[in-house]
Each structure stands twice: as C-alpha cells, then as structure tokens.
C-alpha cells in the first residue's frame, strides 16, 4: 500500500532521460530530455495503483512496487538516475 508521502517524489528512468515529478495534491509534471512540462496533469492513487490524466484528457496507469514506479512501459526510480544505474541488468 502506498500513501501520498510514499509517491511524492522525483522519479527517473535509469538513463535520466525521463523524469516524472509526482507532487503533493495529486499533480504531476513529466520532463523528457531538456524539455520540462512535456506532460502535465493530475494523478490519483488507490493502493499501489496510479491513474493519470494529462492536460489533453489522455489517460495512463502506473503502479509502485518495491519503490519502483511502473508507468505504462516506463520503469522509474526514486531519487536520481545515477543512484540506480547499477540496478539494471544488461
């Protein structure tokens, strides 16, 4: 089970190219490369499950397991990308 304090953080893909900031109050901002605010909107959480709706009403889902955020096809880690590079098997 997650709570607001569990999900509110900056989440990164292991290469750092995609960053998703989950904010208190159910808002999010996703950056890709040097572009911030590529996707923005709101999220709701039910247990470990997240539902996203961006500014164009596009929807997506995600979930958190073992402090890893699985957002559709993305795998994101809390903290910085450099902290998690060693976690990925090649």
Secondary structure as GFF3:
##gff-version 3
##sequence-region A 1 90
A	DSSP	alpha_helix	4	7	.	.	.	ID=ss1
A	DSSP	beta_strand	9	12	.	.	.	ID=ss2
A	DSSP	beta_strand	18	23	.	.	.	ID=ss3
A	DSSP	beta_strand	27	32	.	.	.	ID=ss4
A	DSSP	beta_strand	35	46	.	.	.	ID=ss5
A	DSSP	beta_strand	49	54	.	.	.	ID=ss6
A	DSSP	beta_strand	59	65	.	.	.	ID=ss7
A	DSSP	beta_strand	68	71	.	.	.	ID=ss8
A	DSSP	beta_strand	74	78	.	.	.	ID=ss9
A	DSSP	alpha_helix	81	84	.	.	.	ID=ss10
A	DSSP	three_ten_helix	85	87	.	.	.	ID=ss11
###
